[in-house]
């Protein structure tokens, strides 16, 4: 019997089980919190704010949190080399600035439910990057999972075009879906290239530095494209929604997922993340009043089933 567990009067396997349960809870809450981002963005758009201003406010409030995260994770670690800084800038630009901006812009044209389904294709895009860059072969279950997942997205996309994108027109729905898909591609590129830097810097330090870079870029984009007074002209509701987005739906879930991975591993954490699309659809129906049609239900089942097969067989 383990001496530490015995001295505490705990059976040897109870402590690991407790840690596993905690990891599952953290992964679940993190996935739900991440999925709330789309809901908050859609609520903010109802107050007449544009994507550039909205993402600036989100990153402005998130900047201190990520800067502290980077400082905390870097204590006692070697200083970054010029090559490290170049990599951090590139990853911050692709994974957090560009991916976030394209996502925010696309959400102005499509539903939160459809946006989450598109973003959930991310693992398949990572595989495609790996095939193109490193000639890694896909297994048959992975190919099957990809086909099923993309069929689900195309099913919902076809319905959006048929119904006119919720009153905004089929062209607007196609444009929004394209922007969100580019967001997923941009983030997949971040995941592919981040492996080397995670080993060198550590995951928490890299996330803190890369997101800090993204925050600065979003603020700079606003300064260069909008009058400074525009930040003070937004509705008070937009400010509070941005604070909520920066904390509860950005910084907090990042920490939750990191802590969950430490306890249950990345594979189980990824599987737990499947609750994300379901929670987005539920919040979209309850909070935003988005319709829940048989098409959305069927598409969601296909996407989640496909990604489940894809990640489980390709682990």
C-alpha positions in Angstrom: 0.0 0.0 0.0 1.2 3.5 -0.8 2.5 5.1 2.4 0.9 8.5 1.7 -2.5 7.0 1.0 -2.2 4.6 4.0 -1.2 7.4 6.3 -4.3 9.4 5.2 -6.5 6.3 5.6 -7.4 6.3 1.9 -7.4 3.1 -0.2 -4.6 3.0 -2.8 -7.0 3.6 -5.8 -9.3 6.2 -4.3 -7.0 9.2 -4.8 -6.4 8.5 -8.6 -10.2 8.0 -9.0 -10.9 11.2 -7.3 -8.4 13.0 -9.6 -10.0 11.3 -12.6 -13.4 12.4 -11.6 -12.2 16.0 -11.1 -10.6 15.9 -14.5 -13.8 14.9 -16.1 -15.7 17.7 -14.4 -13.1 20.2 -15.4 -13.1 19.0 -19.0 -16.9 19.1 -19.2 -17.2 22.6 -17.6 -14.4 23.8 -19.9 -16.1 22.6 -23.0 -19.4 24.2 -21.9 -17.7 27.5 -21.1 -15.9 27.5 -24.5 -19.2 26.8 -26.3 -20.8 29.8 -24.6 -18.5 32.2 -26.6 -20.7 32.0 -29.7 -23.8 32.7 -27.6 -22.3 35.8 -26.1 -21.1 37.1 -29.5 -24.6 36.6 -31.0 -26.1 38.5 -28.0 -23.6 41.4 -28.5 -24.4 41.6 -32.2 -28.0 42.5 -31.3 -26.7 45.8 -29.9 -25.2 46.9 -33.3 -21.5 46.3 -32.6 -19.2 45.2 -35.4 -16.8 42.2 -35.3 -13.6 44.3 -35.0 -14.8 46.3 -32.1 -16.3 43.3 -30.4 -13.2 41.2 -30.6 -11.1 44.2 -29.4 -13.2 44.5 -26.3 -12.9 40.8 -25.6 -9.1 40.7 -26.0 -8.7 44.0 -24.1 -10.3 42.5 -21.0 -8.5 39.1 -21.5 -5.0 40.7 -21.9 -4.2 41.1 -18.2 -5.3 37.5 -17.5 -3.2 36.0 -20.2 -0.2 38.2 -19.4 -0.3 37.0 -15.8 -0.6 33.4 -17.1 2.5 33.8 -19.2 4.4 35.4 -16.4 3.4 32.7 -13.9 4.2 29.8 -16.2 7.6 31.3 -17.1 8.9 31.8 -13.6 12.3 30.3 -13.3 12.4 29.2 -16.9 15.0 30.2 -19.5 14.4 33.4 -21.5 12.9 33.0 -24.9 15.3 33.1 -27.9 14.6 35.2 -31.0 13.4 32.0 -32.7 11.1 31.3 -29.8 9.6 34.8 -30.1 9.1 34.4 -33.8 7.3 31.1 -33.2 5.1 32.6 -30.5 4.2 35.5 -32.7 3.3 33.2 -35.6 1.2 30.9 -33.4 -0.5 33.8 -31.7 -1.4 35.3 -35.1 -2.7 32.1 -36.6 -4.2 30.3 -33.6 -5.8 33.1 -31.7 -5.9 36.4 -33.6 -6.8 35.2 -37.1 -8.9 32.3 -36.0 -10.9 34.4 -33.5 -11.5 37.3 -35.9 -12.7 35.0 -38.7 -14.9 33.2 -36.2 -16.4 36.4 -34.9 -17.0 37.7 -38.4 -18.7 34.5 -39.5 -21.0 34.5 -36.5 -22.7 37.6 -37.9 -24.1 35.5 -40.7 -24.8 32.0 -39.3 -26.3 30.5 -36.2 -24.3 29.6 -33.2 -25.2 25.9 -33.6 -23.9 25.8 -37.2 -20.7 27.6 -36.2 -20.0 25.1 -33.5 -20.5 22.2 -35.8 -18.0 23.7 -38.3 -15.4 24.3 -35.7 -15.8 20.8 -34.4 -14.3 19.5 -37.6 -10.9 20.7 -36.3 -9.4 17.3 -35.7 -10.0 16.3 -39.3 -8.2 19.5 -40.5 -5.2 18.7 -38.4 -5.1 15.2 -40.0 -5.2 16.8 -43.5 -2.4 19.2 -42.6 -0.4 16.2 -41.4 -1.0 14.4 -44.6 -0.1 17.3 -46.8 3.1 18.3 -44.8 4.3 15.0 -43.4 2.7 12.4 -45.6 1.0 10.8 -42.6 -1.4 8.1 -43.7 -5.0 8.2 -42.6 -6.6 5.0 -41.3 -9.9 3.7 -42.7 -11.8 4.5 -39.5 -10.4 8.1 -39.7 -11.5 8.5 -43.3 -14.9 7.1 -42.4 -15.2 9.5 -39.5 -14.2 12.4 -41.7 -16.8 11.5 -44.3 -19.6 11.2 -41.7 -18.6 14.4 -40.0 -18.5 16.5 -43.2 -21.8 14.9 -44.4 -23.3 16.3 -41.2 -22.0 19.8 -41.8 -23.1 19.7 -45.4 -26.6 18.6 -44.3 -27.0 21.6 -42.0 -25.3 23.9 -44.6 -27.7 22.8 -47.3 -30.7 23.5 -45.0 -29.3 27.0 -44.2 -29.0 27.7 -47.9 -32.5 26.3 -48.6 -34.1 28.4 -45.8 -32.1 31.6 -46.7 -29.7 31.6 -43.7 -32.4 32.5 -41.1 -33.6 35.5 -43.1 -30.2 36.8 -44.1 -30.1 35.1 -47.5 -28.3 32.0 -48.7 -25.3 34.0 -49.9 -24.8 35.4 -46.4 -25.0 31.9 -44.9 -22.4 30.6 -47.4 -20.1 33.6 -46.6 -20.5 33.1 -42.8 -19.8 29.3 -43.1 -16.7 30.0 -45.3 -15.3 32.5 -42.7 -15.9 30.0 -39.8 -14.3 27.2 -41.8 -11.3 29.4 -42.5 -11.2 30.0 -38.7 -11.0 26.3 -38.1 -8.3 25.9 -40.7 -6.2 28.7 -39.1 -6.5 27.1 -35.7 -5.7 23.7 -37.1 -2.4 25.2 -38.4 -1.7 26.4 -34.9 -2.2 22.9 -33.5 0.1 21.4 -36.1 3.0 23.8 -35.6 2.7 24.2 -31.9 4.0 20.8 -30.9 7.7 21.7 -31.0 7.1 24.9 -29.0 5.0 23.1 -26.4 8.0 20.9 -25.7 10.3 23.8 -25.5 8.1 26.3 -23.5 5.4 24.2 -21.9 1.7 24.3 -22.8 0.6 26.9 -20.3 3.4 29.3 -21.0 2.9 29.0 -24.8 -0.8 29.6 -24.5 -0.2 32.6 -22.3 2.3 34.2 -24.6 0.5 33.4 -27.8 -2.8 34.7 -26.6 -1.1 37.9 -25.3 0.3 38.4 -28.8 -3.3 37.9 -30.2 -4.7 40.4 -27.7 -2.2 43.0 -28.8 -3.0 42.4 -32.5 -6.7 42.7 -32.0 -6.3 46.0 -30.1 -3.9 47.2 -32.8 -6.4 46.2 -35.6 -9.1 48.3 -33.9 -6.7 51.3 -33.4 -5.8 51.2 -37.1 -9.3 50.7 -38.5 -11.7 52.5 -36.1 -11.7 55.9 -34.4 -10.7 55.6 -30.8 -14.0 57.0 -29.7 -15.9 54.1 -31.1 -14.9 52.0 -28.1 -16.9 54.4 -25.9 -19.9 54.4 -28.1 -20.9 50.8 -27.7 -23.9 49.8 -25.6 -23.2 49.0 -21.9 -24.5 45.5 -22.5 -21.7 44.9 -25.1 -19.1 45.9 -22.5 -20.4 43.5 -19.9 -20.8 40.7 -22.4 -17.2 41.2 -23.5 -16.0 41.0 -19.9 -18.0 37.7 -19.5 -16.5 36.5 -22.8 -13.0 37.3 -21.8 -13.2 35.6 -18.4 -15.8 32.8 -18.3 -15.6 31.8 -22.0 -11.9 32.5 -22.7 -9.4 32.5 -19.8 -11.3 30.2 -17.4 -11.9 27.3 -19.8 -8.3 27.5 -21.0 -7.2 26.8 -17.4 -9.9 24.2 -16.9 -8.9 22.2 -20.0 -5.2 22.4 -19.1 -5.9 21.1 -15.6 -8.2 18.4 -17.0 -5.5 17.1 -19.4 -3.1 16.8 -16.5 -5.6 14.5 -14.7 -7.2 12.5 -17.5 -5.0 12.9 -20.5 -5.6 14.6 -23.9 -7.6 11.7 -25.5 -10.3 11.6 -22.8 -10.4 15.3 -22.5 -11.0 15.5 -26.3 -13.8 12.9 -26.0 -15.4 14.9 -23.2 -15.3 18.0 -25.3 -18.0 16.4 -27.5 -20.5 18.0 -25.1 -19.5 21.4 -26.6 -21.7 21.3 -29.7 -24.7 20.0 -27.7 -24.4 22.7 -25.1 -24.1 25.4 -27.9 -27.3 24.1 -29.5 -29.1 24.0 -26.2 -28.0 27.5 -25.2 -28.8 28.7 -28.8 -32.4 27.4 -28.5 -33.0 28.6 -24.9 -31.1 31.9 -24.9 -31.0 33.1 -28.5 -34.3 31.5 -29.6 -32.6 29.7 -32.5 -34.8 27.0 -34.1 -34.0 23.4 -33.5 -35.0 21.5 -36.6 -34.7 17.8 -37.6 -31.9 18.9 -40.0 -29.8 20.4 -37.2 -30.4 17.4 -35.1 -29.4 15.0 -37.8 -26.4 17.0 -38.7 -25.3 17.2 -35.1 -25.6 13.5 -34.7 -23.5 12.9 -37.8 -20.8 15.3 -36.8 -20.4 14.0 -33.3 -20.5 10.4 -34.4 -18.0 11.0 -37.1 -15.6 12.8 -34.8 -16.0 10.1 -32.2 -15.0 7.4 -34.7 -12.2 9.6 -36.0 -10.6 10.4 -32.6 -11.2 7.0 -31.0 -9.7 5.0 -33.9 -6.9 7.5 -34.6 -5.8 8.0 -31.1 
